[in-house]
Amino acid sequence: YMGSIKKQSNKIIATLFGSDFYRSSVEENKIQKKIFETAKIITIGPNMKEDFLSVFPDLENKIKFAHFGSARLDLISKLYTEKDKAIYRNKYKIAKDKIVITVGYSANPLQQHFMFLDILENLSDEVKQKLFILLPMTYGNKQDYSAELIEKMKNLKIDYLAFQNPSNSKKHWLTDEEIAEIRIVSDITVNTQTTDALSSSIKEAFATGNILLLGDWLPYDIYEDMGLFLIRSSENKLYENFIEILSNYKDYKQKCVGNIAPILNFASWEAVMPYFIENYKQLNI
């Protein structure tokens, strides 16, 4: 459609979601290049530049940084208090003494839930009794994969709550309020998906003081450079790092309180919108 779009205006900005790039095939990259060659400006998250230029090395002069904000961060800021956390835990029938772990954010095999769920099998029954697993699975909506995850959880004998779409039903997305509540009741967030850029789910977990256990293959150097506290792990050391988190739980939770203000300053729409506005202004000079 680029020819038709260009007839309307040549002031074109191409803006990438992380998955648009990281999960594209070589053939899809060739198609995307037509968009990028037509665009005056290409906006990406700052952590994507090196990877983007490895595929499109001749487009560096068009790159501007403008990562996506999350309106849910503002909602989380309004809803997140210890009193509200207790209310939401009661709503979802989660005992107050449980350590709540959110695993992934969609029913997509690329989330690699089993990488983490498999290590839970090696925990003692005593530790298992302390845990509560949250599985947000309405996004993606792969029924077979959801069924496999549920079967796995039943065999683990760990308390859990799965948010999923009933079979043969219309998709039911979680509302922003429900997603905010899930982030707030959670204590630990685990993300071992194959690829990512700067997904909102991670920012929201930072904004609610979650301890983040993240695959070290994911491009999260930007968060470390910001001074945020997080645990990055290879697949081989996932169990070891999870045990470390449980062993130092109170200390790590306290450290994660310090993540809240920096992530809001980095990723709320109020914080990032000026970057987009400046890019648009450049096309009108």
Secondary structure by P-SEA (a helix, b strand, c coil): caaaaaaaccbbbbbbcccccccccaaaaaaaaaaaaaccbbbbcccaaaaaaaccccccccbbbbbbbbaaaaaaaacccaaaaaaaaaaaccccccbbbbccccccccccccccccccccccaaaaaabbbbbbcccccaaaaaaaaaaaaaaacccccccccccccccccccaaaaaaaaaaccbbbbbcccccccaaaaaaaaacccccccccccaaaaaaabbbbbbbcccaaaaaaaaaaaaaaaaaaaaccaaaaaaacccccccaaaaaaaaaaaac
